[in-house]
Amino acid sequence: MDRINLWFVRASLVYFLVGTFLGLLIALHPSFTAQFRTAHVHLNLAGFMTMMIFGVGHHIFPRFTGRSLYSHRLVTATFWLGNAGVLGLTLGFALDIPAVLMAFAVVAFLAVTAFVVNLLCTFAAPAPAG
């Protein structure tokens, strides 16, 4: 597995650990629920699940299709935009700052767009002879 894909998986596991810990804090201190519930959900869903999908998807789909990945630069862009989006959205939800939420929602969308474009272009490449 490429190093960048391992970084996606590592980041996803850190988000999973932190998101689950935040869920534990919410369970132990219900007064945290209103402020941190959405941050907890985003760490687990956008952080853990999305980063895992990005990392595994970049690794598996080229192998399924027998084609080289279209762009490693888009993989790197997906990594940095995706992590910035997760962290910014989590901070925006935890601190209840709408402008931060809007800005980092755009960043997260750009990460997803880079991932989708990269895979669609990978799928559209000519199949290798053989």
C-alpha positions in Angstrom: 0.0 0.0 0.0 1.3 3.5 -0.9 2.4 5.6 2.1 -0.2 8.3 1.5 -2.9 5.6 1.7 -1.5 4.4 5.0 -1.7 8.0 6.2 -5.4 8.0 5.3 -5.9 4.8 7.3 -3.8 6.1 10.3 -5.7 9.4 10.3 -9.0 7.5 10.2 -8.0 5.5 13.2 -7.0 8.6 15.2 -10.4 10.2 14.4 -12.1 7.0 15.5 -10.3 6.9 18.8 -10.9 10.6 19.5 -14.5 10.5 18.3 -15.2 7.5 20.5 -13.5 9.1 23.5 -15.7 12.2 22.9 -18.7 9.9 22.9 -17.5 8.4 26.2 -17.3 11.9 27.7 -20.8 12.7 26.5 -22.0 9.5 28.1 -20.3 10.3 31.4 -21.2 13.9 31.4 -24.6 14.4 29.7 -24.2 18.2 30.0 -21.6 17.9 27.1 -24.3 16.5 24.8 -25.6 19.7 23.3 -22.2 21.2 22.6 -20.2 18.1 21.4 -22.7 15.6 19.9 -22.3 16.9 16.4 -18.5 17.1 16.7 -18.5 13.5 18.0 -20.6 12.4 15.0 -18.4 14.2 12.5 -15.2 12.8 14.0 -16.6 9.3 13.6 -18.4 9.6 10.3 -16.4 12.2 8.3 -13.1 11.5 10.1 -13.1 7.7 10.5 -15.3 6.5 7.7 -14.5 9.0 5.0 -10.7 8.9 5.6 -10.8 5.1 5.6 -12.8 5.1 2.3 -10.4 7.5 0.8 -7.3 5.4 1.7 -8.8 2.0 0.8 -10.5 3.4 -2.3 -7.3 4.8 -3.7 -5.6 1.5 -3.0 -8.2 -1.0 -4.1 -10.0 0.6 -7.2 -6.9 0.7 -9.4 -6.3 -2.9 -8.6 -9.9 -3.9 -9.3 -9.7 -2.2 -12.7 -6.2 -3.0 -13.6 -5.5 0.6 -14.3 -3.0 3.0 -12.8 -4.4 5.7 -10.5 -5.1 8.8 -12.6 -3.3 11.4 -10.3 -1.2 11.0 -7.2 -1.4 14.8 -6.8 -5.2 14.5 -6.4 -4.6 11.8 -3.7 -2.4 14.3 -1.8 -4.9 17.1 -2.3 -7.7 14.7 -1.0 -5.6 13.9 2.1 -4.9 17.5 3.1 -8.3 18.9 2.2 -10.1 16.0 3.8 -8.2 16.3 7.1 -8.6 20.1 7.1 -12.3 19.7 6.4 -12.8 17.2 9.3 -10.9 19.2 11.8 -12.5 22.5 10.8 -16.0 21.1 10.8 -15.3 19.5 14.2 -14.1 22.8 15.6 -16.9 24.7 14.0 -19.5 22.4 15.6 -17.8 22.2 19.0 -17.6 26.0 19.2 -20.8 26.7 17.3 -19.3 29.1 14.8 -21.3 29.1 11.5 -18.7 30.9 9.4 -16.1 28.2 10.3 -18.7 25.5 9.4 -19.4 27.1 6.0 -15.7 27.5 5.2 -14.7 24.0 6.1 -17.8 22.4 4.5 -16.5 23.8 1.3 -13.0 22.4 2.0 -14.5 18.9 2.8 -16.5 19.1 -0.5 -13.3 19.9 -2.4 -11.7 16.8 -0.9 -14.6 14.6 -1.9 -14.6 16.2 -5.4 -10.8 15.4 -5.8 -11.4 11.8 -4.8 -14.4 11.3 -7.1 -12.6 13.0 -10.1 -9.5 10.9 -9.5 -11.4 7.6 -9.5 -13.7 8.5 -12.4 -10.6 9.4 -14.5 -8.9 6.2 -13.4 -12.0 4.2 -14.5 -12.1 6.0 -17.8 -8.4 5.3 -18.7 -7.9 2.6 -21.4 -7.7 -0.9 -20.0 -4.2 -2.4 -20.2 -3.5 -4.8 -23.0 -3.2 -8.3 -22.0 
